Structure formats: structure tokens, C-alpha cells
Amino acid sequence: MHILEFTCIVGAISLVAGLLGAMTGLGGGVIVVPVLAIGLGVDLRYAIGASLVSVIATSSGAAAAFVREGYSNLRVGMFLEIATSLGAIFGAFLATRVPTAGIAIVFGVVLLYSAYASLRQKPSDTIDAGKPDRLAGWLKLDSDYPTGHGKQSYHVQRVPLGFVLMAIAGALSGLLGIGSGALKVLAMDQGMRLPFKVSSTTSNFMIGVTAAASAGIYLSRGYIDPGLAMPVMLGVLAGSLVGARVLMQTGIRVLRLVFGAVIVLMAVEMIYNGITGKL
């Protein structure tokens, strides 16, 4: 395959991945990594390195729109980044020492969980201010977000639980080269009782810092190829910018079903290739 043809194919795949990832809240990495590794024969660690670069670009671009609209909770995001960054460094450290087949199997399991999380997500926010939490109050994490009826206040709850879950999400991000958006959203939505739109947009804000913490280790190990990372980054960034606009304007239940089915197929293929040693 000619280099220009390969670049165009990677760019097109990344564009679709960024669009679907932003609209479903799972991040483009769950599509980019398995397609590059299985469909195009790219070494899994180089695919992960390119995905991490694209995650940084996605967070820097699409998340800005969510911050501007007042959905993202910056104080929650910056506080939880302490946990995700430490977890990401640990995950990236493991990735350079764990066999590729093992990473593929773990990645397949995470894909299955991501599909499940995507299909069961609530289609809209549940407006429930909740009860004040002492630690959240001390850290000044409570905030509000825009709704069709004006600003809606909410209280952040169970902060220690969210911190632990974010450390796990960071480790998965560093190990697998994904934003771990599903786990981050669920940690804030179900664990810390944040409204769903606040959880998903704050996750978009956070994933860039998490990916940057682990991308440095991949770069030092030589697993980030500029020729591969560039089309992946540009494609995912463009797709995520479009997806961010669509997310705020339309329902995506059908898209969740389609996306869930696609990543289930990828998960089965990834686990199979890991078990049989084809990766």
C-alpha cells in the first residue's frame, strides 16, 4: 500500500472515530486502536501511541466548546486529574513490560465494558441536586450547568470513591491508549452523582492531561511515529469537533446501539487475536 493511500485511509478512519467517540462519550481511541492493529496491521503499541496523541488533541479542541458553554466542572476535573495522571503513568509503565497479546485481551475486555456502558447510559440528565458533601464543600466542587430552564445547581458526592475510580481509569488509559471515557463518565455520573452532561463534558476536558502523562513514556520508548500519529490526530480532532456540536443538539440512542454493536465485534476480534497470538 502506498504511503499516501495509507495516510488517507488512516485519516478517514480517525475522522469517523472522533465523530462517534465525541457523540457517545467514549473517545475515539476505542475505534482507532483496534482498526489500526487488526485492519491495517499496525503494531499495537504504535497504534496506542498514535491514539494517545489524538486524545490530547481531542481534549484541547472539542473540550473547549464544553467549557465555554458552562457544562464542564473545571474544579472537579483538575482535582480528579491528580488520580488519573498517577494512574496513567503506572499504566504506561506496565504497557512497556506486558506482552502485546496480554494487552490485546485486556483491551478487548474494556471494549466489551465500553459497549455495555454506552448502551445503558441515560439519554438525558436526571435533575437532582443531591445532598451537600463535606469534602466536596471544602474543595468547592459544587457548581451548576445550563439547562432549558436556566442554570441547574448540583452537589458533588462521594469524592473518595470518584478519586479511586479515576486512578483506575488513568491506568487503563496509559495501558491501552484510550481516554477511558466510559469509566470516567460512570465514575462521575454514578459514583459522584454529577449530572450526565456534566460528567461527559468534564471527562472530555480531563482525558488530554491523562493521555499526556502516559504519552511521554510511549515517546521515550519510541512508540510514537509522527507519520502515523499526524493523520490520526487530525482526523480524530476534526471528527470530535463535529461530534461536540451534534451532541448538544440531537438524541443519539440509535447511534449508541450502532456504536455498541461495532465495538463488541472489535472486542471479540481483539480478544481472539490476543489469545491466538496474532498480535
C-alpha positions in Angstrom: 0.0 0.0 0.0 1.3 3.4 -1.0 2.1 5.8 1.9 -0.3 8.5 0.6 -3.1 5.9 0.3 -2.3 4.6 3.8 -2.4 8.1 5.2 -5.7 8.9 3.7 -7.3 5.7 4.9 -6.0 6.3 8.5 -7.3 9.9 8.3 -10.7 8.8 7.2 -10.9 6.1 9.9 -9.8 8.6 12.5 -12.4 11.2 11.4 -15.2 8.7 11.9 -13.7 7.5 15.2 -13.5 11.1 16.5 -17.1 11.8 15.5 -18.5 8.7 17.1 -16.3 8.9 20.1 -17.4 12.5 20.9 -21.1 11.8 20.4 -21.1 8.7 22.6 -18.7 10.0 25.2 -16.3 7.0 24.9 -13.5 8.7 23.0 -12.1 7.9 19.5 -9.4 5.5 20.8 -11.7 2.6 21.2 -12.1 2.6 17.4 -8.7 3.8 16.2 -6.5 1.3 18.1 -8.2 -2.0 17.1 -8.8 -0.8 13.5 -5.1 0.2 13.1 -3.9 -3.0 14.8 -6.3 -5.5 13.2 -7.4 -3.9 10.0 -4.2 -2.3 8.8 -1.6 -4.4 10.6 0.0 -1.6 12.7 2.0 -2.8 15.7 -0.4 -2.5 18.7 2.0 -0.2 20.7 2.4 2.2 17.8 -1.4 2.3 17.4 -1.7 3.1 21.1 0.9 5.8 20.9 -0.9 7.5 18.0 -4.2 7.2 19.8 -2.7 8.9 22.9 -1.6 11.9 20.7 -5.1 12.1 19.2 -6.7 12.1 22.7 -4.5 15.1 23.6 -5.7 16.9 20.5 -9.3 16.0 21.1 -9.3 17.3 24.6 -7.6 20.5 23.6 -10.1 21.1 20.8 -13.6 19.7 21.4 -13.5 20.2 25.2 -13.0 23.9 24.8 -16.6 24.2 23.4 -18.0 22.4 26.5 -16.0 24.7 28.9 -17.3 27.8 27.0 -20.9 26.6 27.3 -20.5 26.1 31.0 -21.1 22.3 31.1 -17.6 21.2 32.3 -16.8 21.4 36.0 -13.2 22.6 36.0 -12.6 22.2 39.7 -13.7 18.6 39.7 -11.7 17.9 36.5 -8.5 19.4 37.9 -8.9 17.6 41.2 -9.5 14.2 39.7 -6.6 14.7 37.2 -4.3 14.0 40.2 -5.6 10.5 40.3 -5.8 9.9 36.6 -2.3 11.2 35.9 -0.8 9.0 38.5 -2.8 6.0 37.2 -1.8 6.8 33.6 1.9 6.9 34.4 1.6 3.5 36.1 -0.4 2.1 33.2 2.1 3.3 30.6 4.9 1.7 32.7 3.1 -1.6 32.6 2.4 -1.4 28.9 6.2 -1.5 28.1 6.6 -4.7 30.1 3.4 -6.6 29.4 3.2 -8.9 26.3 1.3 -7.5 23.4 -1.1 -10.4 23.4 -2.0 -9.7 27.1 -2.7 -6.0 26.2 -4.9 -7.1 23.4 -7.0 -9.3 25.6 -7.4 -6.6 28.3 -8.3 -4.1 25.6 -11.0 -6.4 24.3 -12.5 -6.8 27.7 -12.5 -3.0 28.2 -14.2 -2.6 24.8 -17.0 -5.0 25.9 -17.5 -3.0 29.0 -17.5 0.3 27.0 -20.2 -1.2 24.7 -22.3 -2.1 27.8 -21.8 1.3 29.3 -22.7 3.1 26.1 -25.9 1.1 25.7 -27.1 1.6 29.2 -26.3 5.3 29.5 -29.3 7.6 30.3 -30.5 9.6 27.3 -30.7 12.8 29.4 -29.7 14.2 32.7 -31.6 13.5 35.9 -32.0 16.8 37.6 -31.2 16.0 41.2 -29.2 18.5 43.3 -28.5 15.8 45.9 -27.2 16.4 49.4 -24.1 18.5 50.2 -20.9 16.6 50.8 -18.4 17.9 53.4 -15.3 17.1 51.4 -16.8 18.5 48.2 -17.8 21.6 50.0 -14.3 22.1 51.5 -12.8 21.7 47.9 -15.6 23.9 46.5 -16.5 21.3 43.8 -20.3 22.1 43.8 -21.4 24.1 40.7 -24.3 24.5 38.2 -24.8 23.9 34.5 -27.1 25.3 31.8 -30.5 23.6 31.0 -33.5 24.5 29.0 -35.0 26.1 32.2 -31.9 28.1 33.2 -29.0 27.2 35.5 -29.4 24.0 37.5 -27.3 23.6 40.7 -25.9 20.2 41.8 -23.8 18.8 44.7 -20.7 16.6 44.2 -20.9 13.5 46.4 -18.7 10.5 47.4 -15.4 12.3 46.4 -13.1 9.5 47.7 -14.9 6.9 45.6 -14.6 9.0 42.5 -10.9 9.6 43.2 -10.2 5.8 43.3 -12.2 5.1 40.2 -10.3 7.8 38.3 -7.0 6.3 39.3 -8.2 3.0 37.7 -9.4 4.9 34.6 -6.0 6.6 34.3 -4.2 3.2 34.5 -6.4 1.8 31.7 -5.7 4.9 29.6 -1.9 4.5 30.0 -2.1 0.8 29.4 -4.4 0.7 26.4 -4.0 4.2 24.8 -7.6 5.2 25.2 -9.3 8.1 27.1 -11.2 5.7 29.3 -14.2 7.9 28.8 -16.7 5.3 29.7 -15.2 4.6 33.1 -14.6 8.3 33.8 -18.2 9.3 32.9 -19.6 6.4 35.0 -17.4 7.4 37.9 -18.7 10.9 38.0 -22.3 10.1 36.9 -22.9 7.1 39.1 -20.2 7.4 41.8 -20.1 11.2 42.4 -23.7 11.8 41.3 -22.9 14.6 38.8 -25.5 15.2 36.0 -24.7 13.2 32.9 -23.9 16.1 30.6 -21.5 17.5 33.3 -19.9 14.1 33.6 -19.4 13.5 29.9 -18.1 17.0 29.2 -15.8 17.1 32.2 -14.4 13.7 31.1 -13.6 15.3 27.7 -11.8 18.1 29.5 -9.8 15.6 31.5 -8.6 13.0 29.0 -6.0 15.2 27.4 -4.0 15.6 30.7 -4.3 11.9 31.4 -3.1 10.9 27.9 -0.2 13.4 28.1 1.0 11.8 31.3 1.4 8.4 29.6 2.3 9.7 26.1 5.6 10.9 27.4 6.6 7.3 28.3 5.5 6.0 24.9 7.5 8.7 23.3 10.6 7.9 25.3 10.2 4.2 24.3 10.0 5.2 20.6 6.3 4.1 20.2 5.0 7.3 18.7 5.6 7.5 14.9 4.9 11.0 13.6 3.9 9.6 10.2 1.1 7.6 11.9 0.2 10.0 14.7 -0.4 13.0 12.4 -3.3 11.6 10.3 -4.8 10.0 13.4 -4.6 13.2 15.4 -6.0 15.4 12.6 -8.8 13.0 11.8 -9.9 12.5 15.4 -9.7 16.2 16.2 -11.9 17.1 13.2 -14.4 14.4 13.9 -14.6 15.3 17.6 -15.3 19.0 16.9 -18.3 18.0 14.7 -19.4 15.4 17.3 -19.3 18.0 20.1 -21.8 20.2 18.2 -24.1 17.3 17.4 -24.0 16.0 21.0 -25.7 19.2 22.3 -28.4 19.3 19.6 -29.7 15.8 18.9 -30.6 12.5 20.6 -28.1 9.7 19.9 -29.9 6.5 21.1 -29.7 4.8 17.7 -26.0 5.8 17.3 -25.3 4.3 20.7 -26.8 1.0 19.5 -24.8 1.0 16.3 -21.6 2.1 18.1 -22.1 -0.5 20.8 -22.5 -3.3 18.1 -19.4 -2.2 16.3 -17.1 -2.2 19.3 -18.5 -5.5 20.5 -17.3 -7.0 17.2 -13.9 -5.3 17.6 -13.7 -6.6 21.2 -14.3 -10.2 20.1 -11.7 -9.9 17.3 -9.2 -8.3 19.6 -9.6 -11.0 22.3 -9.4 -13.7 19.7 -6.2 -12.3 18.1 -4.7 -11.9 21.6 -5.4 -15.4 22.6 -4.2 -16.9 19.3 -1.0 -14.7 19.4 -1.7 -12.9 16.1 -0.9 -9.5 17.7 
